[in-house]
Each structure stands twice: as structure tokens, then as C-alpha cells.
Amino acid sequence: MQTDVLLKIAGIGLLVTIIAQVLTRAGREDMAMLTTVAGLVMVLLTVVTLVGELLTKVTTIFNLS
């Protein structure tokens, strides 16, 4: 697994957690929830991209196309 992808996902998680905690303490729970959802979407897009690359490599290796 690529370490840069893991660090990117961990960085997004850390940043989202800090921002959500600050917003929650400021009484903006709705914005904290939107921040959490936005972080989740960013991570999911990263994972979907990786899965797409994996499927491309598998089809290339086994000459499925």
C-alpha cells in the first residue's frame, strides 16, 4: 500500500476532527456535522479512485478486456 495515500487519509481525518471539535465547542453542531460529512466524502473519493486503479490493474494482468 502506498504510504502517501495513508498519510493523506490520516491527515484529512485529523483535520476534520480538529475542525469539528472547534465548531462543536463554539455551538455550531450543524457546521461540525457538515464538516464531518465533507471529510468522509473526500476519503471515500480517494478510496474509490484507488479501487478503480486496482480494477484496471487486475483487468490488465489477466487480459480481461
MODELLER restraints for C-alpha pairs under 7 A, 6 or more apart:
rsr = mdl.restraints
at = mdl.atoms
rsr.add(forms.Gaussian(group=physical.xy_distance, feature=features.Distance(at['CA:9:A'], at['CA:43:A']), mean=6.14, stdev=0.5))
rsr.add(forms.Gaussian(group=physical.xy_distance, feature=features.Distance(at['CA:12:A'], at['CA:39:A']), mean=6.50, stdev=0.5))
rsr.add(forms.Gaussian(group=physical.xy_distance, feature=features.Distance(at['CA:13:A'], at['CA:39:A']), mean=6.96, stdev=0.5))
rsr.add(forms.Gaussian(group=physical.xy_distance, feature=features.Distance(at['CA:16:A'], at['CA:35:A']), mean=6.50, stdev=0.5))
rsr.add(forms.Gaussian(group=physical.xy_distance, feature=features.Distance(at['CA:16:A'], at['CA:36:A']), mean=6.11, stdev=0.5))
rsr.add(forms.Gaussian(group=physical.xy_distance, feature=features.Distance(at['CA:16:A'], at['CA:39:A']), mean=6.07, stdev=0.5))
rsr.add(forms.Gaussian(group=physical.xy_distance, feature=features.Distance(at['CA:20:A'], at['CA:32:A']), mean=4.42, stdev=0.5))
rsr.add(forms.Gaussian(group=physical.xy_distance, feature=features.Distance(at['CA:20:A'], at['CA:35:A']), mean=6.39, stdev=0.5))
rsr.add(forms.Gaussian(group=physical.xy_distance, feature=features.Distance(at['CA:20:A'], at['CA:36:A']), mean=6.73, stdev=0.5))
rsr.add(forms.Gaussian(group=physical.xy_distance, feature=features.Distance(at['CA:23:A'], at['CA:29:A']), mean=6.48, stdev=0.5))
rsr.add(forms.Gaussian(group=physical.xy_distance, feature=features.Distance(at['CA:23:A'], at['CA:31:A']), mean=6.77, stdev=0.5))
rsr.add(forms.Gaussian(group=physical.xy_distance, feature=features.Distance(at['CA:23:A'], at['CA:32:A']), mean=5.40, stdev=0.5))
rsr.add(forms.Gaussian(group=physical.xy_distance, feature=features.Distance(at['CA:24:A'], at['CA:32:A']), mean=6.05, stdev=0.5))
rsr.add(forms.Gaussian(group=physical.xy_distance, feature=features.Distance(at['CA:59:A'], at['CA:65:A']), mean=6.46, stdev=0.5))
